[in-house]
Amino acid sequence: MNIGIHDLSFATTEFVLPHTELAAHTGTDIGKYHVGIGQRSMSIPAADEDIVTMAAAAAAPVVRRWGADRIRTVLLATETSIDQSKAAGIYVHSLLNLPPSTRVVELKQACYSGTAALQFAIGLVHRDPSQQVLVIATDVSRYELDSPGEATQGAAAVAMLVGADPALIRLEDPSGLHTADVMDFWRPNYRSTALVAGQESVAAYLQSLEGTWKDYTEQGGRALREFAAFCYHQPFTKMAFKAHRHLFSTTGHDADEDRMTTMLRLTTAYNEVLGNSYTASMYVALASLLDHAGDLTDQPIGFASYGSGCVAEFFCGTVVPGYLEHVRTDAHRTIVGRRRQIDHATYRDLHEQALPQDGGHHLTPRQTTGPFRFAGLSGHKRLYEHR
Ligand code: CAA
């Protein structure tokens, strides 16, 4: 049975901070941002945006195109959750008027859980091919101001409709898996910003990639040379290049530098201007590839998913004939291009904003021009609006 990604759509924030602004403030040579980590700007949520508003904005066009009749499960992956108990996907379910006969759940394992959601969705569709699963990966990445991680912040949500006879990507068995107990990046419940051991996190990512590839090979996966392209998790876009070189060198292959650069740049076009979107990042890379490459029909794509802590997975998806009729290139470019540029002072104010915890009635300022907004808090309950 062919199961995979039937549709893919992403959304991001109202605001954008160019790295030139950050560099001017931190006194950093812009080369470190533009070349060293491969980032040019970062998406910054308005005061009335969060993972729910981005998730709903990403999923709304998918539901508009295909309807909701066959969606019986919503899996929302995030590591920047807004509630310790209630699944953020329930707010999305409500904003999108999805049918009540739906199961909704939230998944967490750092940046990896979007891939877990996708794999679990495949299992559900196998059980009943008439069903579709709405998988959403949505995150706002936040580090301490003036920390090395600050330049890698960003935000985005990706919505994927998973079902039988997919229109975009047919997902294949096997997967290569790797788990290890490491503290490379984490966020205790009492913190709003992540803690990270920067260089160790890069090393853990590369070791996990190696582990997944070893398992993928042992499980009878494809040979490395068969892949037409690779979508890597991109905490910063330079990481995709490090990962690709590492994968090829540890398996005794020469990575053709020119070919590698051309291919990987097709996957980094959105992430270099959105920043890290954690769970969504690898699927933003896929959107970038589908939107910018020539015809990829029948080509196998390698996916290397990594979530700190850590869990990683390598798997393959093959591009389905006719997919070009279904890609959302114009919409994605509009979503990226419509963001309003803010200055460094405004960015810092937004970064420092904390929600009141007194249980009172607090409305957020009306800033977003997107389709959904986080209107505020009342009695410790989050209020959302459809514009
Ligand atoms: N011109 C060009 N390049 C320059 C430069 C300049 N003027 N100045 C520095 N560079 C280069 C450096 O040579 C270096 O390149 P290489 O990596 O190829 O050696 C690169 O810019 C970065 O410089 P540093 O290593 O000195 O940067 P740093 O230590 O200040 O920060 C970082 C780098 C550790 C990745 C930091 O951004 C960070 O902590 N990021 C958050 C953690 C992260 O993203 N980890 C990735 C793996 S974990 C993961 O994937 C999960 C997740 O999503 C978080």
Residues whose N, C-alpha, C, O or C-beta is under 5 A from the ligand:
A	BS01	CAA	D29 G31 K32 V35 G36 I37 C111 P148 G149 T152 F185 V196 G198 Q199 S201 V202 Y205 P235 Y278 Y306 S308
